[in-house]
Amino acid sequence: MLRFETAGESHGECLVATLTGLPAGVPVSIASIDRELWRRQQGFGRGGRMKIETDHAHIVSGIRHSHTIGSPIAILIENKDWKNWTEALPVEDIDGAEDHKKPVTRPRPGHADLAGAIKYNFHDARYILERASARETTARVAIGALAKSFLVEFGIGVLSHVIAVGEAKLERPATWEELVALSQRDEVLLGCVDPEAEKRMKAVVDQAYKTGDTVGGVFEVVARGVPPGLGSHIAWDTRLDGRLAQAIVSMQAVKGVEVGYAAEGAAAFGSKVQDTIHYSREKHEFTRGANRAGGLEGGMTNGQDVLVRGMLKPISTLRRPLESVDLATRDSALAAYERSDIAVVPAAGVIGEAMVALVLASAMIEKFGGDSLAETKRNYQGYLEQVKNF
Ligand SMILES: Cc1cc2nc3c(=O)[nH]c(=O)nc-3n(C[C@H](O)[C@H](O)[C@H](O)COP(=O)(O)O)c2cc1C
């Protein structure tokens, strides 16, 4: 079992991630984790915060001589902005602390502010938004990079791209080679493989900038090289489609998830939706007429690319704030404004990759076990042999 946890607040000292259950011997490079962290910070439409931070993974345990050693891995990522918040959010109370607080008493619609303040009994939503913030996903991306390093050892790659920003859509499928090229770019606009569609997406973000508004969109995560048989049909909580859906919807601002071409399928007849089954006698293998199921049938991977999409609502904080109520006076008031992103779909794709990688790595470890990478690989090879001779 792979277990992971994150801690840390948006303007606290650092973010922390722990990952337990990776076998010993997985090669790890800090540069490759930092590259993923950099990718998460990119995209046209990000706010001023991303200009302050240059995220770097500081590994404090579980990795020695560039390899996992089987013990829990802990990673710290510094918040450079913390230095501006040491008096507003001190760990230990200090004299006059009240004067330095930056209270949020006008909860922002679409945020955790109001529900969290009621639930935790604070009349200031500051502590709530500090943890609800998507800054937390930095920690997920760091350990997702470790899951990716593990999956690469089995020939499994996980990438993403943006398929819609507001109403501007990519109208064609992307090839794997396009996704690889996209992931290697040193400048990220909106994470779309098609320059013409990306231009239309940029126009939508430009419009949001001009009008003080925000936009959402859709990203797609693709996992290639996944063997058939991860997950299982036998119980609700062993179905991999369900586990992937939870991982994606757990992301801040993601309100919908699609496995394969779910929405299109729901609007079509069955004869047009299911992926026909064929057999190649020369290659001794089953092939499929299409991959509308997104590589998952009956809650199990079927050997085709795993396709999962996440639908992001528009960013909740608006420069032209929406109506709210002051928690102290209960009078109508405009919602608080905190420096904010306008559009984050490419970054969400990178976070989606991390979440999918963590779920797939977990399913691989459950199925093939092993305390060392060599042992996991041996078990995996045995299974591939079984599949080949089926
Ligand atoms: C990468 C990323 C960056 C985000 N940045 C912001 C932001 O700058 N301002 C904002 O209001 N919401 C931002 N969000 C969304 C909020 O974190 C999210 O809407 C909020 O925590 C409430 O959670 P919910 O939308 O899942 O209900 C971001 C989300 C992601 C995935």
The ligand as an SDF file (V2000), in Angstrom:
LIG
                    3D

 31 33  0  0  0  0  0  0  0  0999 V2000
   -3.5840   25.1970   -9.2150 C   0  0  0  0  0  0  0  0  0  0  0  0
   -4.7070   25.8860   -8.5240 C   0  0  0  0  0  0  0  0  0  0  0  0
   -4.5750   27.2190   -8.1650 C   0  0  0  0  0  0  0  0  0  0  0  0
   -5.6340   27.8970   -7.5780 C   0  0  0  0  0  0  0  0  0  0  0  0
   -5.4820   29.2230   -7.2900 N   0  0  0  0  0  0  0  0  0  0  0  0
   -6.5390   29.9060   -6.7860 C   0  0  0  0  0  0  0  0  0  0  0  0
   -6.4380   31.3190   -6.5710 C   0  0  0  0  0  0  0  0  0  0  0  0
   -5.4000   31.9430   -6.7960 O   0  0  0  0  0  0  0  0  0  0  0  0
   -7.5350   31.9420   -6.0900 N   0  0  0  0  0  0  0  0  0  0  0  0
   -8.7050   31.2890   -5.8410 C   0  0  0  0  0  0  0  0  0  0  0  0
   -9.6660   31.9060   -5.4480 O   0  0  0  0  0  0  0  0  0  0  0  0
   -8.8300   29.9700   -6.0330 N   0  0  0  0  0  0  0  0  0  0  0  0
   -7.7660   29.2650   -6.4880 C   0  0  0  0  0  0  0  0  0  0  0  0
   -7.8890   27.9130   -6.7090 N   0  0  0  0  0  0  0  0  0  0  0  0
   -9.1450   27.2330   -6.3590 C   0  0  0  0  0  0  0  0  0  0  0  0
   -9.3860   27.1660   -4.8560 C   0  0  0  0  0  0  0  0  0  0  0  0
   -8.2800   26.6190   -4.1770 O   0  0  0  0  0  0  0  0  0  0  0  0
  -10.6390   26.3540   -4.5510 C   0  0  0  0  0  0  0  0  0  0  0  0
  -11.6720   26.7560   -5.3700 O   0  0  0  0  0  0  0  0  0  0  0  0
  -11.0490   26.5430   -3.0890 C   0  0  0  0  0  0  0  0  0  0  0  0
  -10.0660   25.9990   -2.2530 O   0  0  0  0  0  0  0  0  0  0  0  0
  -12.4040   25.9360   -2.7570 C   0  0  0  0  0  0  0  0  0  0  0  0
  -12.4140   24.5670   -2.9940 O   0  0  0  0  0  0  0  0  0  0  0  0
  -13.4100   23.9060   -4.0330 P   0  0  0  0  0  0  0  0  0  0  0  0
  -13.4540   24.8280   -5.2050 O   0  0  0  0  0  0  0  0  0  0  0  0
  -12.7850   22.5940   -4.3730 O   0  0  0  0  0  0  0  0  0  0  0  0
  -14.7380   23.7740   -3.3710 O   0  0  0  0  0  0  0  0  0  0  0  0
   -6.8440   27.2120   -7.3100 C   0  0  0  0  0  0  0  0  0  0  0  0
   -6.9690   25.8690   -7.6550 C   0  0  0  0  0  0  0  0  0  0  0  0
   -5.9220   25.2060   -8.2830 C   0  0  0  0  0  0  0  0  0  0  0  0
   -6.1020   23.7720   -8.6620 C   0  0  0  0  0  0  0  0  0  0  0  0
  1  2  1  0
  2  3  1  0
  2 30  2  0
  3  4  2  0
  4  5  1  0
  4 28  1  0
  5  6  2  0
  6  7  1  0
  6 13  1  0
  7  8  2  0
  7  9  1  0
  9 10  1  0
 10 11  2  0
 10 12  1  0
 12 13  2  0
 13 14  1  0
 14 15  1  0
 14 28  1  0
 15 16  1  0
 16 17  1  0
 16 18  1  0
 18 19  1  0
 18 20  1  0
 20 21  1  0
 20 22  1  0
 22 23  1  0
 23 24  1  0
 24 25  2  0
 24 26  1  0
 24 27  1  0
 28 29  2  0
 29 30  1  0
 30 31  1  0
M  END
$$$$
